[in-house]
Amino acid sequence: MLLIVFISALISPIAMISIIMVGVVLVGIVNVIAFNMYLLNGKNNSKLDNFYVAVLANAVVLIIIAIITRIGMEMMIDQMLPYMFNQYMY
């Protein structure tokens, strides 16, 4: 599903960004549900309950996503900042 959304993002015009973002969000929701179902229904050798394993795994995933988002936003701001101010200088 993510491949379909990615290909449609490559071939569609920029005006379709809202529909593409809805597709990305829906794919993300399906991935989170599948990840949690795998963790809750799986057999593990730890002494923790499957629920606590799922909570810990989701916390780790959220931290990783936050770090990647933070790095990506900093890189985007560093690249876009000169262009934003260049518009008002002339």
C-alpha positions in Angstrom: 0.0 0.0 0.0 2.8 2.4 0.8 4.4 1.6 -2.6 1.1 2.6 -4.3 1.0 5.9 -2.4 4.6 6.6 -3.2 4.2 6.0 -6.9 1.1 8.1 -7.0 3.0 10.9 -5.2 5.7 10.8 -7.9 3.3 11.0 -10.8 0.6 13.3 -9.5 0.7 17.1 -9.5 1.4 19.1 -6.3 -2.3 20.0 -6.0 -3.0 16.4 -5.0 -0.8 16.7 -1.9 -3.8 16.5 0.5 -5.0 13.3 -1.0 -1.5 11.8 -0.9 -1.1 12.8 2.8 -4.5 11.2 3.6 -3.1 8.0 1.9 0.1 8.2 3.9 -1.8 8.6 7.2 -4.1 5.7 6.4 -1.1 3.5 5.5 0.5 4.6 8.8 -2.6 3.6 10.8 -2.7 0.2 9.1 1.0 -0.3 9.9 0.5 0.7 13.6 -2.5 -1.7 13.9 -0.6 -4.5 12.3 2.5 -3.9 14.5 0.4 -3.9 17.7 -1.5 -7.0 16.7 1.7 -8.8 16.0 3.1 -7.8 19.4 -0.1 -8.6 21.3 -0.7 -12.0 19.7 2.9 -13.1 19.5 4.6 -15.5 21.8 7.6 -14.1 23.6 10.1 -15.6 26.0 10.2 -12.6 28.3 8.6 -12.5 31.7 6.6 -9.4 30.7 3.0 -9.5 29.6 2.4 -8.9 25.9 0.6 -5.7 26.6 3.7 -4.2 28.3 5.9 -5.3 25.5 3.6 -3.6 23.0 3.6 -0.4 25.1 7.4 -0.4 25.4 7.8 -1.1 21.6 5.4 1.7 20.7 7.3 4.1 23.0 10.6 3.2 21.3 9.0 3.7 17.9 7.6 7.1 18.9 11.0 8.2 20.1 12.7 7.2 16.9 10.0 8.9 14.8 10.4 12.1 16.9 14.2 12.1 16.4 13.9 11.5 12.6 11.2 14.3 12.4 13.3 16.7 14.4 16.4 16.1 12.2 14.3 16.3 9.0 12.7 19.6 10.1 16.1 21.1 11.0 17.5 20.2 7.6 14.4 21.5 5.8 14.5 24.8 7.7 18.3 25.2 7.1 17.7 24.8 3.3 14.5 26.9 3.1 15.6 29.8 5.3 17.8 31.7 2.8 15.0 31.5 0.1 12.4 32.8 2.5 14.4 35.9 3.4 15.7 36.4 -0.2 12.1 37.0 -1.3 11.8 40.1 0.9 15.2 41.6 0.3 14.6 42.6 -3.3 
